[in-house]
Amino acid sequence: MIIHKPSFSADLGMSKLPPYLLLAVCAVAAPLSKNKSVLSKASHPRLAGVPFFQDALALMFDNSGRLLCEPSVSTAQALCLLEMHEIAASHSWTRHFRYFGTSPG
């Protein structure tokens, strides 16, 4: 819902997508992969995207947790995807909404 497929595909074909956005897509998609090598490295399928997630974070944030990327649609998309991955990879009792402020309540 946050990716416009024709625009994403066109940018991908022209190598215009930032690497962190591609890594964020891979983080969300990895648990759904049919590739055994992707899934075999994780202790649970929902964790298969963790390496992609960590690589995206390393490109997007400095050691202090400050965003290094310039504000853009791609940055917003990547942040949304990383949050989706983090929620999916976590147990429901450990969610912590890192990128969008504090947990409601």
C-alpha positions as semicolon CSV with decimal commas, in nm:
position;residue;x (nm);y (nm);z (nm)
1;M;0,000;0,000;0,000
2;I;0,298;0,234;0,029
3;I;0,465;0,138;-0,299
4;H;0,325;0,240;-0,638
5;K;0,427;-0,062;-0,843
6;P;0,466;0,110;-1,184
7;S;0,681;0,389;-1,036
8;F;0,883;0,145;-0,825
9;S;0,941;-0,086;-1,123
10;A;1,044;0,203;-1,348
11;D;1,287;0,339;-1,087
12;L;1,424;-0,010;-1,026
13;G;1,482;-0,057;-1,400
14;M;1,671;0,273;-1,417
15;S;1,870;0,203;-1,096
16;K;1,715;0,506;-0,927
17;L;1,609;0,334;-0,603
18;P;1,823;0,391;-0,295
19;P;1,981;0,071;-0,162
20;Y;1,815;0,114;0,177
21;L;1,469;0,097;0,015
22;L;1,557;-0,225;-0,166
23;L;1,689;-0,371;0,160
24;A;1,369;-0,269;0,340
25;V;1,161;-0,444;0,073
26;C;1,378;-0,755;0,112
27;A;1,337;-0,743;0,491
28;V;0,959;-0,756;0,459
29;A;0,961;-1,009;0,174
30;A;1,221;-1,255;0,309
31;P;0,982;-1,443;0,542
32;L;0,761;-1,511;0,239
33;S;1,046;-1,644;0,027
34;K;1,040;-1,993;-0,116
35;N;1,420;-1,986;-0,134
36;K;1,542;-2,233;0,127
37;S;1,878;-2,057;0,168
38;V;1,705;-1,736;0,281
39;L;1,487;-1,919;0,532
40;S;1,749;-2,166;0,659
41;K;1,966;-1,890;0,807
42;A;1,689;-1,780;1,047
43;S;1,577;-1,960;1,361
44;H;1,217;-1,882;1,265
45;P;1,077;-1,780;0,923
46;R;0,956;-1,444;1,057
47;L;1,324;-1,359;1,129
48;A;1,447;-1,427;0,775
49;G;1,447;-1,054;0,694
50;V;1,666;-0,950;0,989
51;P;1,994;-0,931;0,790
52;F;1,829;-0,704;0,530
53;F;1,671;-0,498;0,809
54;Q;2,008;-0,450;0,980
55;D;2,179;-0,354;0,655
56;A;1,908;-0,096;0,580
57;L;1,940;0,052;0,929
58;A;2,318;0,079;0,886
59;L;2,269;0,281;0,568
60;M;1,993;0,502;0,706
61;F;2,105;0,584;1,062
62;D;2,426;0,689;1,234
63;N;2,552;0,533;1,559
64;S;2,344;0,781;1,760
65;G;2,024;0,680;1,585
66;R;1,998;0,997;1,376
67;L;1,859;0,963;1,027
68;L;2,129;1,010;0,763
69;C;1,902;0,996;0,458
70;E;1,753;1,306;0,311
71;P;1,377;1,339;0,355
72;S;1,210;1,186;0,050
73;V;0,931;0,954;-0,051
74;S;1,184;0,667;-0,068
75;T;1,299;0,738;0,287
76;A;0,939;0,743;0,414
77;Q;0,864;0,418;0,229
78;A;1,172;0,250;0,374
79;L;1,085;0,363;0,727
80;C;0,733;0,224;0,691
81;L;0,866;-0,107;0,560
82;L;1,123;-0,132;0,840
83;E;0,850;-0,073;1,097
84;M;0,638;-0,342;0,929
85;H;0,932;-0,583;0,944
86;E;1,002;-0,502;1,307
87;I;0,642;-0,565;1,408
88;A;0,624;-0,890;1,209
89;A;0,958;-1,016;1,344
90;S;0,874;-0,933;1,705
91;H;0,652;-1,111;1,947
92;S;0,337;-0,909;2,012
93;W;0,450;-0,829;2,365
94;T;0,782;-0,674;2,251
95;R;0,665;-0,422;1,990
96;H;0,819;-0,084;2,042
97;F;0,737;0,137;1,742
98;R;1,093;0,264;1,699
99;Y;1,035;0,488;1,397
100;F;0,701;0,650;1,472
101;G;0,731;0,776;1,828
102;T;0,631;0,586;2,135
103;S;0,377;0,311;2,171
104;P;0,022;0,437;2,215
105;G;-0,131;0,405;2,555
